[in-house]
Amino acid sequence: MSRAHHLAHALLPLLLVACAAPTREAPLDALEPDLRAGVDAASSLPRRATHRASGVVLRLVPATATEPAFDLAETELTVASWRRFVDAGGYRSDAERCVPDDRFTVGAFSAVASGNREGSEEASWQRICPLLGTEALRDDLPALYRSGADAEAYAAHYGLRLPTAAEWERAARAGAATRFAWGDDPAGARAFANLQDRAGARRFPDFNVPLACDDGFALVAPVASKQPNSLGFFDLVGNVEECCVAEGRSLDEDEPRNALTGGSSVSDAEGAAPTHRASLARHSQRDFLGWQPALSIATLASAQPLRAFAPAPRSSWCNG
């Protein structure tokens, strides 16, 4: 076989990846890489990509010496993304079906004028903060009042999953070893995290101790309203608490619970610490609860990831 034939034979798999239509059977076809974001030097996996089935934009959390790489959504799951899921199969959330949670038999936990929360049978991802009557639904807001069970249903539909609390911390810290993901000063949250600050204190003066900054958001903000961290993730801290897989379960718990990480727009500095953990029953619905879907890289890796994700030269072999 000539040298030219050897070269053509070696390039054929790459050309097939570049030319073929996406299929669920081909692992690499699950993602549409953002070639402008480049690839991770260590793994040659794309730093940013769109998950084809769900439309969710994912970012790479690089591997460590002991933990594998994985993908995590760039932002909290939005109203627009949740609506796409609902439209695909008619899913009704726990809040819409009045599924009881761990403490309230009926109604989602929703903000009232004092800043506290009460159960509301009217609250759902389509009608936010009904007891306030002041908040308008927007496609770029995090989808609210969705339980851990709702998140699992979304993930199962699209082949995604909930991150673990440890994975969330890796993504939120982005390698930082400081008190907060952005540094040691709580007031640094103004640039990176929507927490309970002076804007929240003006509206809810008796609720939590405000941070010494003002970002203009008293409640939930549109996703990506703040700066991303060094890995490109928005709102892993603040805005809404992140629903994660719990790391273990207490013996006195009578039902599965999800870990809550990152704090929300009504959290103080303690709630913003990467080590902070809370928990919530799997069917609980809250106006401060959200999540960022994850994807295991093991389901996407190939023997030669760099060749698969690198931009292939256009040629007549691809027929345009």
DRENFITOR-568874 format. One record per residue: residue number from 1; residue in three letters; x, y, z of N, C-alpha, C in turn. Coordinates in steps of 0.05 Angstrom, whole numbers, plus 5000, padded with zeros to 4 digits. Layout:
! DRENFITOR-568874
    k    r   nc1   nc2   nc3  cac1  cac2  cac3   cc1   cc2   cc3
  NUM  ALA     X     Y     Z     X     Y     Z     X     Y     Z
...
! end
This chain:
! DRENFITOR-568874
    k    r   nc1   nc2   nc3  cac1  cac2  cac3   cc1   cc2   cc3
    1  MET  5017  4976  5000  5000  5000  5000  5018  5025  5000
    2  SER  5011  5045  4983  5027  5069  4980  5025  5086  5005
    3  ARG  5043  5105  5007  5042  5124  5030  5016  5140  5029
    4  ALA  5007  5148  5006  4982  5163  5003  4958  5147  5013
    5  HIS  4958  5121  5006  4937  5104  5016  4937  5101  5046
    6  HIS  4961  5099  5058  4963  5097  5087  4952  5122  5100
    7  LEU  4958  5146  5088  4948  5171  5099  4918  5173  5098
    8  ALA  4907  5165  5075  4878  5166  5071  4864  5147  5091
    9  HIS  4876  5124  5095  4864  5105  5114  4865  5116  5142
   10  ALA  4886  5130  5150  4888  5141  5177  4868  5164  5181
   11  LEU  4863  5180  5160  4845  5203  5162  4815  5196  5160
   12  LEU  4809  5172  5151  4781  5165  5146  4763  5167  5170
   13  PRO  4772  5157  5194  4754  5160  5217  4748  5189  5224
   14  LEU  4768  5207  5222  4763  5235  5227  4744  5247  5208
   15  LEU  4746  5240  5183  4728  5251  5162  4700  5241  5166
   16  LEU  4697  5217  5175  4670  5207  5181  4657  5222  5203
   17  VAL  4672  5229  5224  4662  5244  5246  4653  5272  5236
   18  ALA  4669  5284  5219  4663  5311  5209  4639  5311  5190
   19  CYS  4635  5289  5175  4615  5290  5154  4588  5277  5163
   20  ALA  4589  5258  5181  4565  5242  5187  4545  5258  5202
   21  ALA  4519  5252  5198  4498  5264  5214  4499  5253  5242
   22  PRO  4491  5269  5263  4493  5260  5290  4475  5235  5295
   23  THR  4485  5216  5310  4469  5193  5318  4473  5189  5348
   24  ARG  4453  5178  5361  4455  5173  5390  4475  5151  5396
   25  GLU  4480  5134  5376  4498  5112  5381  4527  5121  5381
   26  ALA  4534  5142  5368  4561  5151  5367  4566  5170  5390
   27  PRO  4583  5163  5409  4586  5180  5433  4594  5208  5428
   28  LEU  4612  5213  5409  4621  5240  5404  4599  5258  5393
   29  ASP  4579  5246  5381  4558  5262  5369  4538  5273  5390
   30  ALA  4542  5267  5415  4525  5279  5436  4530  5308  5440
   31  LEU  4554  5318  5431  4562  5346  5436  4568  5359  5409
   32  GLU  4563  5385  5409  4572  5403  5387  4593  5421  5399
   33  PRO  4619  5415  5395  4639  5432  5408  4640  5461  5398
   34  ASP  4645  5479  5417  4650  5507  5410  4680  5509  5404
   35  LEU  4687  5509  5378  4715  5509  5371  4730  5534  5379
   36  ARG  4715  5556  5383  4728  5581  5392  4739  5578  5420
   37  ALA  4726  5561  5437  4735  5558  5465  4759  5540  5467
   38  GLY  4766  5525  5446  4789  5508  5446  4785  5482  5461
   39  VAL  4807  5468  5466  4806  5442  5480  4824  5443  5504
   40  ASP  4818  5426  5523  4834  5424  5547  4861  5411  5540
   41  ALA  4883  5423  5549  4909  5414  5541  4915  5385  5551
   42  ALA  4905  5379  5575  4911  5353  5587  4895  5330  5574
   43  SER  4870  5335  5569  4852  5314  5559  4845  5316  5529
   44  SER  4850  5340  5518  4842  5345  5490  4812  5345  5486
   45  LEU  4796  5347  5508  4767  5349  5506  4759  5378  5504
   46  PRO  4736  5384  5491  4728  5412  5487  4722  5426  5513
   47  ARG  4730  5451  5516  4725  5466  5540  4696  5475  5542
   48  ARG  4683  5477  5519  4655  5487  5518  4641  5473  5494
   49  ALA  4617  5463  5499  4602  5449  5478  4572  5451  5484
   50  THR  4556  5448  5463  4527  5447  5466  4518  5417  5466
   51  HIS  4503  5410  5486  4491  5383  5486  4468  5382  5466
   52  ARG  4472  5366  5446  4453  5367  5423  4424  5361  5431
   53  ALA  4420  5341  5447  4392  5333  5453  4377  5354  5469
   54  SER  4390  5366  5489  4377  5386  5506  4381  5414  5499
   55  GLY  4402  5420  5483  4409  5448  5477  4424  5462  5499
   56  VAL  4430  5448  5521  4444  5460  5544  4474  5463  5536
   57  VAL  4485  5487  5543  4513  5492  5538  4529  5482  5562
   58  LEU  4549  5465  5557  4565  5453  5578  4593  5463  5578
   59  ARG  4605  5463  5602  4633  5470  5605  4648  5447  5617
   60  LEU  4673  5444  5611  4690  5423  5621  4701  5430  5649
   61  VAL  4698  5411  5667  4712  5412  5693  4736  5393  5690
   62  PRO  4760  5403  5689  4783  5385  5683  4787  5364  5704
   63  ALA  4800  5343  5696  4807  5321  5715  4828  5331  5735
   64  THR  4828  5318  5758  4848  5322  5778  4865  5297  5780
   65  ALA  4883  5296  5799  4900  5272  5802  4884  5248  5810
   66  THR  4861  5253  5823  4845  5231  5833  4816  5229  5822
   67  GLU  4807  5250  5808  4779  5251  5799  4779  5256  5769
   68  PRO  4760  5243  5755  4758  5246  5726  4746  5273  5718
   69  ALA  4750  5281  5693  4737  5305  5683  4707  5299  5679
   70  PHE  4692  5320  5679  4663  5318  5672  4654  5344  5661
   71  ASP  4630  5344  5649  4618  5368  5639  4596  5378  5657
   72  LEU  4593  5404  5659  4572  5416  5676  4560  5439  5660
   73  ALA  4534  5444  5663  4521  5465  5649  4534  5492  5656
   74  GLU  4537  5509  5636  4549  5535  5639  4533  5553  5658
   75  THR  4507  5551  5657  4489  5567  5674  4469  5549  5688
   76  GLU  4454  5560  5706  4431  5546  5718  4411  5540  5696
   77  LEU  4397  5518  5699  4377  5511  5678  4355  5532  5677
   78  THR  4350  5542  5653  4332  5565  5650  4303  5557  5646
   79  VAL  4285  5577  5648  4257  5573  5641  4254  5563  5612
   80  ALA  4270  5574  5594  4268  5566  5566  4276  5537  5562
   81  SER  4297  5528  5576  4305  5500  5574  4284  5481  5586
   82  TRP  4273  5489  5609  4253  5473  5622  4228  5471  5604
   83  ARG  4220  5493  5592  4196  5493  5574  4201  5475  5550
   84  ARG  4225  5474  5540  4231  5456  5518  4226  5427  5526
   85  PHE  4234  5420  5551  4230  5393  5561  4200  5388  5565
   86  VAL  4186  5406  5576  4157  5403  5580  4142  5400  5553
   87  ASP  4150  5416  5534  4137  5415  5508  4142  5388  5494
   88  ALA  4165  5376  5500  4173  5351  5487  4156  5327  5496
   89  GLY  4146  5328  5521  4131  5304  5531  4109  5310  5550
   90  GLY  4103  5336  5555  4080  5342  5572  4085  5338  5602
   91  TYR  4111  5338  5610  4117  5333  5638  4105  5354  5656
   92  ARG  4093  5345  5679  4083  5363  5699  4100  5360  5725
   93  SER  4109  5382  5735  4127  5382  5758  4112  5374  5783
   94  ASP  4128  5368  5804  4117  5362  5830  4099  5385  5840
   95  ALA  4108  5410  5835  4092  5433  5844  4065  5434  5830
   96  GLU  4065  5429  5804  4041  5430  5789  4022  5407  5797
   97  ARG  4033  5385  5807  4016  5362  5815  4011  5362  5845
   98  CYS  4021  5383  5859  4017  5386  5889  4028  5361  5903
   99  VAL  4051  5352  5895  4064  5329  5909  4074  5339  5935
  100  PRO  4068  5326  5957  4078  5335  5984  4108  5332  5986
  101  ASP  4121  5350  6002  4149  5347  6007  4153  5339  6037
  102  ASP  4176  5345  6048  4181  5335  6075  4166  5349  6097
  103  ARG  4156  5374  6093  4143  5388  6114  4115  5399  6107
  104  PHE  4112  5406  6082  4087  5419  6073  4072  5399  6056
  105  THR  4047  5393  6063  4032  5373  6048  4023  5383  6021
  106  VAL  4017  5409  6019  4008  5421  5993  4022  5448  5990
  107  GLY  4031  5454  5966  4041  5480  5959  4071  5482  5960
  108  ALA  4081  5497  5940  4110  5502  5938  4118  5525  5957
  109  PHE  4142  5524  5967  4153  5543  5986  4159  5569  5970
  110  SER  4146  5591  5977  4148  5615  5960  4150  5640  5978
  111  ALA  4164  5661  5968  4169  5685  5983  4144  5701  5989
  112  VAL  4144  5712  6013  4123  5732  6021  4137  5758  6027
  113  ALA  4121  5779  6033  4131  5806  6035  4152  5809  6056
  114  SER  4152  5793  6078  4171  5795  6099  4199  5784  6091
  115  GLY  4199  5769  6070  4224  5755  6062  4224  5726  6070
  116  ASN  4205  5718  6087  4203  5690  6094  4188  5675  6071
  117  ARG  4183  5649  6076  4170  5632  6056  4146  5619  6067
  118  GLU  4125  5616  6050  4101  5601  6057  4093  5583  6034
  119  GLY  4078  5563  6040  4068  5545  6019  4047  5559  6002
  120  SER  4049  5554  5975  4030  5566  5956  4023  5545  5936
  121  GLU  3997  5539  5933  3987  5521  5913  3988  5533  5885
  122  GLU  3992  5559  5883  3993  5572  5857  4020  5573  5845
  123  ALA  4041  5569  5862  4069  5572  5852  4077  5549  5835
  124  SER  4090  5555  5813  4101  5535  5795  4122  5548  5778
  125  TRP  4136  5533  5761  4156  5545  5744  4144  5566  5725
  126  GLN  4118  5564  5720  4105  5583  5702  4094  5608  5716
  127  ARG  4091  5605  5742  4081  5628  5758  4098  5631  5783
  128  ILE  4117  5649  5782  4137  5652  5803  4129  5673  5823
  129  CYS  4135  5667  5848  4130  5686  5870  4101  5697  5870
  130  PRO  4081  5679  5869  4053  5689  5868  4045  5704  5894
  131  LEU  4057  5698  5916  4050  5712  5941  4061  5740  5943
  132  LEU  4080  5746  5925  4090  5774  5923  4074  5789  5901
  133  GLY  4069  5775  5879  4055  5788  5857  4070  5809  5842
  134  THR  4096  5808  5844  4113  5829  5832  4133  5819  5811
  135  GLU  4136  5792  5810  4158  5781  5793  4147  5771  5767
  136  ALA  4160  5779  5745  4151  5770  5718  4168  5747  5709
  137  LEU  4155  5728  5696  4170  5705  5685  4186  5713  5660
  138  ARG  4211  5704  5659  4228  5709  5636  4242  5683  5628
  139  ASP  4247  5680  5602  4260  5656  5593  4288  5653  5603
  140  ASP  4302  5675  5610  4329  5673  5620  4332  5671  5650
  141  LEU  4310  5669  5664  4311  5664  5693  4316  5634  5698
  142  PRO  4328  5627  5721  4328  5599  5728  4300  5588  5731
  143  ALA  4295  5564  5723  4269  5552  5726  4265  5545  5756
  144  LEU  4245  5556  5769  4241  5553  5798  4220  5532  5804
  145  TYR  4218  5526  5830  4197  5507  5840  4200  5479  5828
  146  ARG  4223  5471  5820  4227  5444  5810  4242  5428  5831
  147  SER  4232  5405  5837  4244  5389  5858  4268  5373  5848
  148  GLY  4281  5359  5866  4302  5340  5858  4292  5319  5840
  149  ALA  4267  5309  5845  4255  5289  5828  4249  5300  5800
  150  ASP  4241  5325  5799  4238  5338  5772  4264  5339  5757
  151  ALA  4285  5347  5771  4312  5348  5759  4320  5321  5748
  152  GLU  4315  5300  5764  4322  5273  5755  4306  5265  5730
  153  ALA  4281  5273  5728  4265  5267  5704  4276  5281  5680
  154  TYR  4283  5306  5683  4296  5321  5661  4322  5308  5652
  155  ALA  4338  5301  5671  4364  5288  5665  4360  5262  5651
  156  ALA  4342  5245  5660  4337  5219  5648  4327  5223  5619
  157  HIS  4311  5243  5614  4301  5247  5587  4323  5254  5567
  158  TYR  4343  5269  5576  4364  5278  5558  4391  5264  5561
  159  GLY  4392  5244  5578  4418  5230  5582  4438  5246  5598
  160  LEU  4428  5263  5616  4445  5279  5633  4442  5268  5662
  161  ARG  4453  5283  5682  4451  5274  5710  4455  5298  5728
  162  LEU  4448  5294  5753  4454  5313  5774  4484  5311  5781
  163  PRO  4498  5333  5786  4525  5331  5796  4525  5323  5826
  164  THR  4546  5312  5835  4549  5308  5864  4558  5335  5876
  165  ALA  4554  5336  5903  4562  5361  5917  4592  5365  5914
  166  ALA  4608  5344  5914  4637  5347  5911  4644  5357  5883
  167  GLU  4630  5347  5862  4634  5357  5835  4627  5387  5833
  168  TRP  4605  5394  5845  4597  5423  5845  4620  5439  5858
  169  GLU  4631  5431  5880  4652  5446  5893  4676  5449  5876
  170  ARG  4684  5428  5862  4706  5429  5843  4701  5451  5822
  171  ALA  4677  5451  5811  4671  5470  5790  4669  5498  5801
  172  ALA  4658  5501  5825  4655  5528  5837  4681  5540  5845
  173  ARG  4698  5524  5856  4725  5534  5865  4743  5540  5841
  174  ALA  4741  5524  5820  4758  5527  5797  4787  5529  5805
  175  GLY  4795  5513  5824  4823  5512  5833  4829  5531  5856
  176  ALA  4811  5548  5864  4816  5567  5886  4816  5553  5913
  177  ALA  4833  5562  5931  4833  5550  5958  4825  5571  5979
  178  THR  4812  5593  5970  4805  5615  5987  4778  5609  6002
  179  ARG  4771  5627  6020  4746  5623  6036  4722  5621  6017
  180  PHE  4721  5639  5998  4699  5639  5978  4711  5633  5950
  181  ALA  4694  5626  5932  4704  5619  5906  4718  5642  5892
  182  TRP  4712  5667  5899  4724  5690  5887  4747  5702  5903
  183  GLY  4751  5693  5928  4772  5704  5945  4763  5703  5974
  184  ASP  4776  5718  5991  4770  5717  6020  4751  5739  6029
  185  ASP  4746  5759  6013  4729  5782  6021  4700  5776  6013
  186  PRO  4681  5774  6032  4653  5769  6025  4641  5789  6005
  187  ALA  4650  5814  6007  4639  5834  5989  4646  5830  5960
  188  GLY  4666  5812  5954  4672  5805  5927  4650  5791  5912
  189  ALA  4629  5783  5927  4606  5770  5915  4592  5788  5895
  190  ARG  4595  5814  5898  4581  5832  5880  4587  5826  5851
  191  ALA  4611  5818  5844  4618  5812  5816  4610  5784  5807
  192  PHE  4609  5766  5826  4607  5738  5819  4581  5723  5828
  193  ALA  4568  5733  5849  4546  5718  5861  4523  5736  5870
  194  ASN  4499  5728  5864  4475  5742  5873  4467  5731  5900
  195  LEU  4476  5744  5921  4470  5736  5949  4454  5758  5963
  196  GLN  4448  5753  5989  4433  5773  6004  4451  5796  6011
  197  ASP  4448  5818  5995  4465  5841  5999  4446  5865  6005
  198  ARG  4456  5889  6001  4440  5913  6008  4415  5916  5991
  199  ALA  4417  5905  5966  4393  5906  5949  4371  5889  5962
  200  GLY  4378  5865  5972  4358  5848  5985  4349  5860  6011
  201  ALA  4367  5873  6026  4360  5884  6052  4340  5907  6049
  202  ARG  4342  5922  6027  4322  5944  6023  4294  5933  6020
  203  ARG  4292  5910  6007  4265  5898  6003  4257  5881  6027
  204  PHE  4276  5866  6038  4269  5848  6060  4288  5854  6083
  205  PRO  4284  5876  6098  4303  5886  6118  4306  5867  6142
  206  ASP  4288  5849  6147  4290  5832  6170  4300  5804  6164
  207  PHE  4309  5800  6139  4316  5773  6131  4346  5770  6125
  208  ASN  4360  5755  6142  4388  5750  6139  4405  5775  6142
  209  VAL  4431  5771  6146  4450  5793  6149  4462  5800  6121
  210  PRO  4457  5824  6111  4467  5829  6084  4497  5832  6082
  211  LEU  4507  5825  6058  4535  5830  6052  4538  5860  6046
  212  ALA  4563  5870  6049  4569  5898  6046  4573  5905  6017
  213  CYS  4554  5898  6000  4555  5905  5972  4526  5907  5961
  214  ASP  4523  5916  5937  4497  5920  5926  4497  5914  5896
  215  ASP  4484  5892  5888  4484  5884  5860  4458  5891  5846
  216  GLY  4439  5903  5860  4413  5911  5848  4392  5889  5846
  217  PHE  4399  5864  5854  4380  5842  5853  4370  5835  5881
  218  ALA  4345  5839  5887  4334  5832  5913  4326  5803  5913
  219  LEU  4318  5792  5890  4311  5764  5888  4327  5751  5866
  220  VAL  4316  5731  5853  4330  5716  5832  4336  5735  5808
  221  ALA  4359  5731  5796  4367  5747  5772  4368  5729  5748
  222  PRO  4367  5741  5724  4372  5725  5700  4399  5711  5701
  223  VAL  4401  5687  5690  4426  5673  5691  4448  5689  5677
  224  ALA  4472  5685  5685  4496  5698  5673  4494  5729  5676
  225  SER  4481  5738  5697  4481  5767  5703  4507  5776  5716
  226  LYS  4522  5757  5727  4547  5763  5740  4570  5753  5723
  227  GLN  4595  5757  5732  4618  5748  5718  4621  5718  5722
  228  PRO  4632  5704  5702  4638  5675  5705  4663  5671  5721
  229  ASN  4666  5647  5732  4692  5640  5745  4712  5633  5724
  230  SER  4736  5625  5732  4758  5620  5713  4753  5597  5695
  231  LEU  4735  5579  5701  4727  5556  5684  4704  5563  5665
  232  GLY  4693  5587  5668  4671  5596  5651  4643  5591  5661
  233  PHE  4640  5583  5687  4614  5578  5698  4602  5603  5711
  234  PHE  4576  5606  5707  4561  5628  5719  4544  5617  5742
  235  ASP  4541  5633  5763  4521  5629  5784  4523  5603  5798
  236  LEU  4546  5590  5799  4548  5566  5815  4545  5573  5845
  237  VAL  4552  5598  5851  4547  5609  5878  4526  5631  5875
  238  GLY  4505  5630  5892  4485  5650  5892  4463  5646  5871
  239  ASN  4444  5664  5871  4421  5664  5853  4401  5643  5862
  240  VAL  4405  5618  5856  4390  5596  5867  4409  5574  5878
  241  GLU  4401  5560  5899  4417  5539  5909  4418  5516  5889
  242  GLU  4441  5503  5887  4444  5482  5867  4437  5455  5879
  243  CYS  4418  5441  5866  4410  5414  5874  4430  5394  5865
  244  CYS  4442  5379  5883  4462  5359  5877  4456  5332  5890
  245  VAL  4471  5312  5881  4469  5286  5894  4482  5288  5921
  246  ALA  4469  5279  5942  4480  5281  5969  4502  5261  5972
  247  GLU  4522  5268  5989  4545  5251  5994  4539  5235  6020
  248  GLY  4523  5214  6018  4515  5199  6041  4488  5207  6051
  249  ARG  4477  5192  6070  4450  5196  6080  4449  5190  6110
  250  SER  4437  5208  6125  4434  5204  6154  4415  5181  6160
  251  LEU  4421  5167  6182  4404  5144  6189  4376  5152  6197
  252  ASP  4372  5177  6206  4346  5185  6215  4329  5196  6193
  253  GLU  4339  5197  6169  4323  5207  6146  4305  5185  6135
  254  ASP  4280  5191  6132  4261  5171  6123  4256  5172  6093
  255  GLU  4269  5190  6078  4266  5190  6049  4292  5202  6038
  256  PRO  4297  5197  6012  4321  5207  5999  4321  5238  6000
  257  ARG  4345  5249  6002  4348  5278  6002  4369  5286  5983
  258  ASN  4367  5311  5973  4388  5322  5956  4404  5342  5972
  259  ALA  4430  5344  5965  4447  5364  5976  4441  5391  5963
  260  LEU  4442  5413  5978  4440  5440  5967  4466  5454  5972
  261  THR  4477  5466  5951  4503  5479  5952  4501  5507  5940
  262  GLY  4520  5524  5947  4524  5550  5934  4508  5573  5944
  263  GLY  4487  5569  5960  4471  5591  5969  4454  5603  5947
  264  SER  4437  5622  5955  4418  5635  5936  4418  5665  5941
  265  SER  4399  5678  5928  4396  5707  5931  4388  5715  5959
  266  VAL  4380  5696  5975  4373  5702  6003  4393  5690  6023
  267  SER  4416  5683  6013  4437  5671  6031  4457  5692  6040
  268  ASP  4467  5688  6063  4488  5705  6074  4516  5694  6066
  269  ALA  4537  5705  6077  4564  5697  6070  4569  5668  6076
  270  GLU  4559  5658  6098  4563  5630  6105  4552  5611  6084
  271  GLY  4529  5618  6074  4517  5602  6053  4531  5602  6027
  272  ALA  4549  5621  6023  4564  5624  5998  4591  5608  5999
  273  ALA  4599  5598  6022  4624  5584  6024  4623  5558  6008
  274  PRO  4644  5551  5994  4643  5526  5978  4639  5501  5995
  275  THR  4646  5502  6021  4643  5479  6038  4615  5477  6051
  276  HIS  4599  5497  6047  4572  5497  6059  4554  5477  6046
  277  ARG  4539  5462  6062  4520  5442  6052  4494  5445  6067
  278  ALA  4472  5442  6053  4446  5439  6065  4433  5415  6051
  279  SER  4409  5408  6059  4396  5385  6045  4366  5390  6044
  280  LEU  4353  5376  6026  4325  5380  6021  4313  5354  6011
  281  ALA  4289  5348  6019  4276  5323  6009  4273  5324  5979
  282  ARG  4273  5300  5968  4273  5297  5939  4250  5310  5924
  283  HIS  4227  5312  5937  4203  5323  5924  4197  5352  5933
  284  SER  4215  5364  5948  4210  5392  5958  4213  5411  5935
  285  GLN  4196  5432  5936  4195  5453  5915  4200  5480  5928
  286  ARG  4219  5495  5918  4226  5520  5930  4231  5542  5908
  287  ASP  4228  5567  5916  4234  5588  5897  4263  5597  5897
  288  PHE  4279  5583  5913  4308  5588  5913  4324  5563  5905
  289  LEU  4311  5544  5892  4324  5519  5885  4327  5517  5854
  290  GLY  4351  5510  5845  4356  5505  5817  4377  5484  5814
  291  TRP  4388  5481  5790  4409  5462  5786  4423  5467  5759
  292  GLN  4447  5456  5757  4462  5456  5732  4468  5428  5724
  293  PRO  4456  5418  5703  4460  5390  5695  4489  5382  5689
  294  ALA  4495  5357  5694  4523  5347  5690  4522  5325  5669
  295  LEU  4545  5319  5658  4548  5297  5639  4575  5284  5644
  296  SER  4575  5258  5646  4600  5243  5650  4616  5242  5625
  297  ILE  4641  5250  5627  4659  5249  5603  4663  5221  5594
  298  ALA  4661  5201  5612  4666  5173  5604  4647  5165  5582
  299  THR  4623  5178  5580  4604  5170  5560  4611  5184  5533
  300  LEU  4630  5202  5533  4636  5217  5509  4664  5212  5499
  301  ALA  4682  5201  5516  4710  5200  5508  4715  5180  5486
  302  SER  4734  5185  5470  4742  5167  5448  4771  5160  5452
  303  ALA  4781  5142  5437  4810  5135  5439  4828  5159  5431
  304  GLN  4818  5176  5414  4834  5199  5405  4816  5224  5406
  305  PRO  4811  5235  5430  4792  5257  5432  4801  5282  5417
  306  LEU  4827  5288  5416  4836  5312  5403  4829  5311  5374
  307  ARG  4834  5288  5361  4828  5286  5332  4798  5288  5328
  308  ALA  4782  5278  5346  4753  5279  5342  4742  5307  5345
  309  PHE  4753  5323  5364  4742  5349  5369  4756  5372  5355
  310  ALA  4780  5367  5344  4794  5388  5329  4779  5394  5304
  311  PRO  4779  5420  5295  4766  5427  5270  4778  5414  5246
  312  ALA  4762  5399  5231  4772  5385  5208  4773  5404  5184
  313  PRO  4793  5403  5167  4794  5419  5143  4771  5412  5125
  314  ARG  4759  5432  5113  4738  5427  5093  4750  5416  5068
  315  SER  4737  5396  5056  4747  5385  5032  4725  5374  5015
  316  SER  4730  5368  4990  4710  5357  4973  4700  5330  4983
  317  TRP  4715  5317  5000  4706  5291  5011  4681  5295  5027
  318  CYS  4677  5319  5039  4653  5324  5056  4629  5333  5039
  319  ASN  4633  5336  5013  4610  5344  4996  4597  5370  5005
  320  GLY  4614  5390  5010  4604  5416  5018  4600  5420  5047
! end
